[in-house]
Amino acid sequence: MKRILAGVALTTAAALATAAPAQAAPADPVKAMQKQFVPGHGVRFTESTSVTLNGKATAGSKTSGTLEFGKSGIVASDVTNKGGTGLADVFVPPRSISVGGNTYAQGGLYSEDLPDGKKWVRYTGQAATGSYNQLLDVFEPKVLKALVAKAKSFKGGTYKGGLTYGELGKLSGQKVTGTTAKIKIEYALSVDSKGRVTRISSGYTADYGILGKYRAATDTRFTGWGSKVSIKAPAESQWIDVEELTADTEVPQAIPDSALATLGG
C-alpha cells in the first residue's frame, strides 16, 4: 500500500512539474489607451494604403505623423502625406497641422497662388483626428472595444477578426444601409505587453459588378507611446484663412475626408 501511495505521489509531482504554466489574461487595450491620454504626450504613426481594381493597383499612399494627447483624446496632430497616386490624393494636403480646433494645410493645391509671405491655408472648425486612411479608429473607445470583442482569435499579441460596414457605422454614429452595410472589413490588431496598440491592419473588398472588384487595405503602425509632444500652429504671419482667398483660387474650400477611407474610394 505504501508503494502504491508513493507511486501516486511521484506521478502527481511529475505531472505538476511538467504542466504548462497558466497564461495571464492579456491587458485591456481600451484601458491601456485611456492611460495614454496625458497632456503634453503622444505617439508617432506611419501608415500605408493600397487600392486595387480587379487585382491591378490603382492608388496608394503613405502617411506619417505625430499625435498629441489631452486628458480625453487627441488634441493636435502634425501629418505628412507622400506618394499618393490616386485621383483623390490631389486633394489631400501634403502637410497638415491640426491644433486648437483648426487645421493648417500646405503643399500641392493648398499652396497655389497664395499671397506673398503666406505658406499655409487655415480651415477653421476642423479638429485633429487619429484616423486618416485607416477605417478603424483605435482612438475611439467603442471601436477599439469592438475590435477586441469581435476577434475570432488572439495569438502572439494580435487580435484577428472582422466586422461589417454597418456595424462600424453604428459604432461611429453613422447609418449605413443596403449592400454597403453588409461589406465585411477584416482586421488584425496587435498590442504590446501593456495592451498598447502597435499595429492595426484592415481591408475590405467590394464588388461593383461591371465596374469591377475593388479592394482597399491600410496598415497603420504606432511607436513612441508616451513620448513628449508639443504641436504648435504656424506663425500667424504665415497663414491665411481660406475664406479670405479670392473666388477664382484653386485652393480647395474644404479639406475633404480621405477618399481612400471612404467605401468605394
N, C-alpha and C positions, 0 to 999 in steps of 0.2 A: 504493500500500500504506500509505504514511504517512497519507494522508487517511482510509483505512478505519479504521486503528487510532485515529486522533484522534477519528473519529466514534463509535467504540465507547466510548472513554474518556469522551467528553462524555455519551453516553447513560447510561452506568453512573453517572456523577456525578449526573446529573439524577434517576435512579431512587432513589439513596441519599438525595438531598436531600428527595424527596417521600415517602419511605417512612414509614409510621406508626411512631412510637417503640414499642418493646416495653413491654408493661404489666407492672408488678411484681406478683408474687403477693400476694393480699390477706393481711393479718395474721391469724394464727391466733386465732380468738375464744376458744378454750379456754385457750391460753397467756396471752392478754390478761386473761382473767377471773382466772386464778391470780395475776397480778401485782397485782390489786386487793385481795387478801386481806392487808391490812396493819392490825394492831390500832390502834384509835382512828380509823379512817377508814371511809368507807361511801359510800352512794349514796341518792338520793331516787327515788321512783317514783310514778306515777299510773296508774290502771287503770280501765277501764270495761267492763262486761259487759252484753250484751243477750241475751234469750231470747225466741224466738217459737214459737208453735204454729200450724201451718197459715198461716204468714205474719203472724199477729197477735201483737203484743208482749204477753207475759205476765209478764215480770220484767226487772229491770235494776238495776244498782248501780254506784256509783263508790267507788273505794278509793284512798287516798293514804297515803304514809308515808315513813319513813326506816329504812334498814337499816344496822346497824353490823357491821363485819367483825372476825374474828380472823385467826389465821395460816392457817386452812384453810377458812374459810367464814363464814357469817352467825352471829353470836353474840347479837345483840339486834335488836329492831325496835320501832317506835312507829307504830301504824297507825290510821287513821280510816276508817270506812265511812259513806257517806252515800247517801241516795236509794234504798235497797233497796225494791223493790216486790213481790217475790215472797214467798210464804208462808214459805219457808226463811229469808228475811232477818231474820225476827223473832228468830232465834237467833244472828245474827251480832252481836257486840259493836260498838256504835258507836265505841268506842275500846278499844284493847288495847295493852299494853306487855309484851313478852316479853324477859326477861333472866334470866341465871343458871339457865336450865332451867325457869323458871316463867312463867306468863302471868297478867297482871292485867287484868281486864275491867271496863268501866264503861259505864253508859248503858243505856237500854231495860230489858229483863228483868233485866239484871245490876245494876240499881240499885234493884230493887223491895224494899221493906221491910227495908233494911239497918239494923243497929244505929246509934244516934246516933254521928256522927263518922266513920262508915265510908263511903268513897266508891268503893272498889274491892273486887272479889272475886278472891282468888288461887286459881289452879289449878296445882298442883304437877306437875312432870314434863311440861309442855307447852312445848317449846322453840320458839325463833324459827324462822321459815321464810321463804323468799323467794318462795313460791308461794301465792297467795291464790285468786282465781277463775281465774287463769291455769293451764291444764292443763300447759303446757310450762315446766318449771322450769329456766331458763337457768343457775342456780347449781349445778345437778347436772352435773358434768363429762361423764358418759355421755350425758345428754340433749342437752347443747349440742353435743357432738361428733357425735351422730347427726343433729341438725338441719342441720349443715354438710355431712355426708357424703351425706345423702339428698336434698339440694336438687337440683332439676331445673334451676335457673338461678341465676346470680349477676350482678346488674346494678345499677349505681348504689348499691353498698354493701348490697344486700338479697338474701338467700338466700330462694328460694321453693321449697316442696316439700310433701310430705305423708308421713304415716306412719300405720299403723293403731293402734287402741287396744291391740291385742295386742302390737305392737312396743313401744309406750310402756310397757306393763305390765312387759315383760321388762327394760327399762332401769331401771325403778323397783323391781324386785324383787317385782313383784306378778303373779299369774297371772290372766289374763283369757281366758275361753273363750266358745264359742258365737258367735252372731251379733254380740255386742258386740265381740269381738276383731277383727271384720272392718271395723268402722266406721272410716272414714278421717278423720283430722284434717289439715286444710290449714293451712299456716303461712307467715308472712313474717317473716324475722329480719333486722333492719337493724343494721349496725355502723358505727362511725366509722373514720377512717383508721388508728387504733391497734388496731382489732379489738374495741373495747369495744361491748357491746350497747347500742343506743339505743332499740330497739323490738322487741317480739315480739307478733305478732298471730296468733291461732289460732281455728279454728271447725270445727264438725262438724254433720252432720245425721243424725238417727236417725228411722227410720220405724216408728212403733208401731201400724201398721195402723188399726183403727177409732178408736184414741185420737188419731191424727193424726201429722203430721210435725213433729218437734221440731228446732229449730235454736238452738245456743248459740255465741256469739262473744265473745272477750275481746281487748282491745287494751291492752298494757302498755308504758309508756314510762319510760326511765331518764335521769336528769340528775344532774350534780354528782358524777361518779365521782371518788373520791379525796378528797372533802371531809372535814373533821374532824367526827367524830360521837362523842357520848358519851351513851348512853341509860341512865338510872337507873330503878330500881324506885321506885314511890310510897313515901312515908314509911310505916314500919310501923304508925304510929298511924292511918293512913287505909285500911288494907285488912284483910279478914277472910278466913280460909280457907273455901272452900266447904263443907268437912266440918263447920265449926262452926255452919252455919246450921241452923235447925230443919227438920223433915221437911216441914212444910206451906209452905215457901218456894216462890215462883215462879221463883227463880233457877235456871237450868239446872245440873244436876250435872256437866256437862262441856261444853266448847266444841266443838260438832260440826264436822266438816270442812265447808267451804262446799259446800252442795248444788249451787251453780252450777258447781263444779269437778268434780262427780261426774256420770258419764254418766246422763242421764235427768233430771237436776235433782232 
